[in-house]
Amino acid sequence: MNIAIFGASGGSGKLLTERCLAAGYRVSALVRTPEKFAYADRVRIIKGSAFDAAPVAETLRGADAVFSALGAKSPFKKEDVLQRAIPLMVAAMQAHGPRRLIAVGSAGALGSSMDRQPAIGQWLVKKIVYKHLLKYPVEEQIAQYRDLSASDLDWTMVLPPVLVNLPGRGRYRIDGDSLPLFGALISRADVVDFMMKELVTPRWVRRGVYVTW
Ligand SMILES: NC(=O)c1ccc[n+]([C@@H]2O[C@H](COP(=O)([O-])OP(=O)(O)OC[C@H]3O[C@@H](n4cnc5c(N)ncnc54)[C@H](OP(=O)(O)O)[C@@H]3O)[C@@H](O)[C@H]2O)c1
């Protein structure tokens, strides 16, 4: 398979790149600083920004499916990375393919994320974390969900809680409706594990899906 990866130099993106190469897939990656990208010798690199249509289209050329792990540098600044990049990716995919996109999102994208948590947890996360502390990342993810939902692509948006850089456990909870009880953390490795499985066997097409330890 030929896989296009956006955000390949980031925490989740590096793991996606590694897993795709280990699976024998050919990878095209859009990166802003190829000299800092450890897989540059094994990947078709497109140098550029996800805010520009031409490199986005070139990254997608020949791909069978797309992974996105794009995100802003700081959770405390308004960067609008997903607001700018996702519409370009969607437009290019709708025009020329491929149709399949699996994106790292965040539980904060949907109002239903906290429905199964105790009342105090719901209040804290919805009123303090989503509204104030993580206001900008949540806005990014709401926009990503809106733009994917409005497309006719075969998209899946993975909705994790807090991401950590611990080894994958290979066991995690998956739910289409809201975060499972006390689901507050998951490693990037396990999010990527879920995405690799979803690539081979699509189960959550045209919807968001919560994954958590
Ligand atoms: N941190 C958490 O706890 C958490 C929880 C839930 C969801 N999430 C979401 O999960 C996603 C992945 O997070 P992560 O921490 O694994 O990733 P990350 O390390 O923040 O990496 C973000 C990636 O996006 C790339 N990028 C940003 N703007 C770009 C642009 N204009 N053109 C090309 N590439 C661009 C970065 O490239 P450069 O290397 O060039 O900067 C980097 O590869 C994000 O959307 C994040 O909001 C995070």
PDBQT file of the ligand as one rigid body, heavy atoms in Angstrom, charges set to zero:
ROOT
HETATM    1  N1  LIG A 301      -1.193  16.180  23.459  1.00  0.00    +0.000 N 
HETATM    2  C1  LIG A 301      -2.294  15.576  23.844  1.00  0.00    +0.000 C 
HETATM    3  O1  LIG A 301      -2.459  15.160  24.998  1.00  0.00    +0.000 OA
HETATM    4  C2  LIG A 301      -3.393  15.355  22.846  1.00  0.00    +0.000 A 
HETATM    5  C3  LIG A 301      -4.559  14.731  23.271  1.00  0.00    +0.000 A 
HETATM    6  C4  LIG A 301      -5.560  14.439  22.346  1.00  0.00    +0.000 A 
HETATM    7  C5  LIG A 301      -5.396  14.819  21.016  1.00  0.00    +0.000 A 
HETATM    8  N2  LIG A 301      -4.251  15.462  20.629  1.00  0.00    +0.000 N 
HETATM    9  C6  LIG A 301      -4.137  15.823  19.197  1.00  0.00    +0.000 C 
HETATM   10  O2  LIG A 301      -3.455  14.780  18.552  1.00  0.00    +0.000 OA
HETATM   11  C7  LIG A 301      -2.827  15.289  17.347  1.00  0.00    +0.000 C 
HETATM   12  C8  LIG A 301      -1.409  14.750  17.285  1.00  0.00    +0.000 C 
HETATM   13  O3  LIG A 301      -0.721  15.174  18.429  1.00  0.00    +0.000 OA
HETATM   14  P1  LIG A 301       0.834  14.847  18.645  1.00  0.00    +0.000 P 
HETATM   15  O4  LIG A 301       1.171  15.469  19.979  1.00  0.00    +0.000 OA
HETATM   16  O5  LIG A 301       1.099  13.418  18.418  1.00  0.00    +0.000 OA
HETATM   17  O6  LIG A 301       1.499  15.666  17.458  1.00  0.00    +0.000 OA
HETATM   18  P2  LIG A 301       2.637  16.822  17.503  1.00  0.00    +0.000 P 
HETATM   19  O7  LIG A 301       3.864  16.245  18.113  1.00  0.00    +0.000 OA
HETATM   20  O8  LIG A 301       2.055  18.070  18.091  1.00  0.00    +0.000 OA
HETATM   21  O9  LIG A 301       2.918  17.018  15.941  1.00  0.00    +0.000 OA
HETATM   22  C9  LIG A 301       2.155  17.859  15.132  1.00  0.00    +0.000 C 
HETATM   23  C10 LIG A 301       2.605  17.639  13.708  1.00  0.00    +0.000 C 
HETATM   24  O10 LIG A 301       1.909  18.554  12.862  1.00  0.00    +0.000 OA
HETATM   25  C11 LIG A 301       2.881  19.132  11.988  1.00  0.00    +0.000 C 
HETATM   26  N3  LIG A 301       2.428  20.423  11.472  1.00  0.00    +0.000 N 
HETATM   27  C12 LIG A 301       1.866  21.458  12.150  1.00  0.00    +0.000 A 
HETATM   28  N4  LIG A 301       1.617  22.471  11.303  1.00  0.00    +0.000 NA
HETATM   29  C13 LIG A 301       2.014  22.057  10.076  1.00  0.00    +0.000 A 
HETATM   30  C14 LIG A 301       2.013  22.651   8.795  1.00  0.00    +0.000 A 
HETATM   31  N5  LIG A 301       1.547  23.891   8.582  1.00  0.00    +0.000 N 
HETATM   32  N6  LIG A 301       2.503  21.938   7.749  1.00  0.00    +0.000 NA
HETATM   33  C15 LIG A 301       2.981  20.679   7.923  1.00  0.00    +0.000 A 
HETATM   34  N7  LIG A 301       3.023  20.071   9.120  1.00  0.00    +0.000 NA
HETATM   35  C16 LIG A 301       2.548  20.756  10.180  1.00  0.00    +0.000 A 
HETATM   36  C17 LIG A 301       4.133  19.262  12.835  1.00  0.00    +0.000 C 
HETATM   37  O11 LIG A 301       5.238  19.489  11.991  1.00  0.00    +0.000 OA
HETATM   38  P3  LIG A 301       6.613  20.169  12.526  1.00  0.00    +0.000 P 
HETATM   39  O12 LIG A 301       7.443  19.017  13.076  1.00  0.00    +0.000 OA
HETATM   40  O13 LIG A 301       7.172  20.793  11.307  1.00  0.00    +0.000 OA
HETATM   41  O14 LIG A 301       6.227  21.174  13.588  1.00  0.00    +0.000 OA
HETATM   42  C18 LIG A 301       4.111  17.888  13.492  1.00  0.00    +0.000 C 
HETATM   43  O15 LIG A 301       4.602  16.917  12.603  1.00  0.00    +0.000 OA
HETATM   44  C19 LIG A 301      -2.934  16.802  17.440  1.00  0.00    +0.000 C 
HETATM   45  O16 LIG A 301      -3.980  17.256  16.606  1.00  0.00    +0.000 OA
HETATM   46  C20 LIG A 301      -3.298  17.040  18.902  1.00  0.00    +0.000 C 
HETATM   47  O17 LIG A 301      -4.063  18.226  19.065  1.00  0.00    +0.000 OA
HETATM   48  C21 LIG A 301      -3.249  15.719  21.503  1.00  0.00    +0.000 A 
ENDROOT
TORSDOF 0
